[in-house]
Amino acid sequence: MGKYGFCCCILFCIAGFPAASAGDGILVECERFEITGGWSVDSQFIDEMGSSYLLAHGLGSPVGDAETHVEVAAGGFYNVFVRTKNWTAPWSAEAAGVFSVSVDGVELPGRLGTEGGGAWVWQKAGGIGLKPGRHKLSLKDMTGFDGRADAVYLTRGDAPPAGPRWPTSPEPDETVKADLVVCGGGVAGTCAAISAARLGLKVALVTDRPVLGGANSSEVRVHLGGKINLGEYPRLGDVVAEIGPAKGGNAMPAATYEDGRKLDAVSAEKNIRLFLNTRIVGADAAGGMIRSVTGRGTVDGRKTLFTAPLFVDCTGDGAVGALAGADFSIGREGRGETGESFAPERPDNMTMGASVQWNTRTERGAAFPVRPWMLKFSEESCSYLKHGDWDWETGMNRDQLMNFEYVRDYGMLAVYSNWAFVKNSSRRKAEWADLALNWVAYVAGKRESRRLLGDHILTETDIVENRPMPDGTCRTTWSMDLHYPMPENKKHFPDDPFRSVCRHKIHSGYPIPYRCLYSRNIGNLFMAGRNISVTHVALGTVRVMRTTGMMGEVVGMAAAICRRHNCLPRDVYKNHLPELKEMMRKGVGRGLPQPPQKYNLGALFRCESLKEENV
């Protein structure tokens, strides 16, 4: 099945203290600055580079300074180093995100974010004499184009730290015991937590973002897709409706996605303890069972140990499953393996990509700079658009796990470069004269990475032949919607296309087997969301968020059965399936009126055309 994998050893380095002694120096975690100013905490790439970091995401206008204080015990001359990267190095010799460091208001001479060839490196900012006592440390953005700072190191020596940057605390700051640990706070995870909590389980809901909703949050801004309250179990979807925003649309204003509605729904459940900004970085598993998972605070570095008899992986990336040694697949299966008409002849590593969406605002005479590091556009290669939707999609032929920062960065680079050309050099520039970039996502909307394997792997053939399954649950109603590089865009940018088209196969709606919602080799692991047990082709229909939310509702119900009978997820299928069916018939909704959410239900158009999209 595609490319199987097992968890490899991943090193995570997150400091437990804002400023810590490291040899003869002082190390300061940038994400823990007292004042972040206009800089944003970016925690998407911990798997790749080991930490959260501060990002100067100003859309071409320098952001406000980030500031903190350090205590110097011994006076003397200190060299100052910053862990940073030149993010545009893969495409240009020029650096986009340049910044400097100031100590007590004295700006050091180094221009940072300019070295390393695209890798994270320690770059010297300069040196300064310091007396014992408290000193102010500032990051000053110079460009507004996504400079990034991971850590600052002050040392009386001549070199930055070598090896691991920080010791990790051997003991957790807190141990949390729960009946169910839900990892991932997107729509699937939020619905799983609410469903289980309403059925009496003590739930820990853990997410590495500051808001709930995942792609349906103000960070990514993708609207809910698919239909709910259908089929044999019409109450499935009630929780989705409770947390779903009233309005649809991609890349809309932040308020459209109603982050507070999701938070309020979780906060109202006395059985849920919510952990925002907490990344799962480890799993203690033995004998095919998870005993605990470890979370690290993406801002405060706090280490939390979560123990429970049951876990749910709603991370999208199958991160918990991978850490625990669950079987998984990545990429496309070959047609000979699955018999799927949409599958390629031979298996490969291609996935659907990640979207970097954007929108604009009216601003009279708005200017936008042209910079040497930008991609080169022409009348033939540019996109005359005033809004970037789902089809601004990158990274289909790149590793969406360990090369994801490159994928996200290229998505931003394409937006900036195209906008600069259209506004400044195109034959239609007058039409864009009074428009400004208003929002560009720096949290990329990923569609596909690991798919954890269960006792059944759902295929295109299951769906189009409507093969009967004894354990059908919620219905997937979206077409088999698979994304590919846009041919015209790929012609101009063959190495890295950044626009996509979609190809559909219509079906009549299909109930997802319960056996796709738990791991085949980790006995106490459920999954819900885009990382369930499906082929690449079948993922095209199950991945939309109303459908993943219903998966979460089902998993919450199954977890309640496991607790009641002291059994494992597979036992629900073997011994307690009638009980699960009865729960699905009843649902766990509050029964209160919800705002109408009749958007993006799955009306189909020919998506090969840029002007025709799913609406």
Buried (B, 14 or more C-beta within 10 A) or exposed (E): BBBEBEBEEBEBBBBBBBBBEBEEBBBBBBBBBEEBBBBBBBBBBBBBBBBBBBBBBBBBBBBBBBBBBBEBEEEEEBBBBBBBBBBBBEBBEBBBBBBBBBBEEEEBEBBBBBBBEBEBBBBBBBBBEBEEEEBBBBBBBBBBBBBBBBBBBBBBEEEBBEEEBBEBBEEBBEEBEBBBBBBBBBBBBBBBBBBBBBBEBBBBBBBBBBBBBBBBBBBBBBBBBBBBBBBEBBBBBBBBBBBBBEBBBBBBBEEBBBBEBBBEBBEEBEBBBBBBBBBBBBBBBEEBBBBBBBBBBBBBBBBBBBBBBBBBBBBBBBBBBBBBBBBBBBBBBBBEBBEBEBBBEEBBBBBBBBBBBBBBEEEEEBEBBEBEBBBEBEEEBBBEBEBBBBBBBBBBBBBBBBEBBBBBBBBBBBBBBBBBBBBEEBEEEEEBEEBBBBBBBBBBBBBBBBBBBBBBBBBBBBBBEEEEBEBBBBBBBBBBBBBBBBEBBBEBBEEBBBBBBBBBBEBEBBBBBBBBBBBBBBBBBBBBBBBBBBBBBBBBBBBBBBBBBBBBBBBBBBBBBBBEEEBBBBBBBEEBBEBBBEBBEEBBBBEEEBEEBEBBBBEBEEBEEBEEBBE
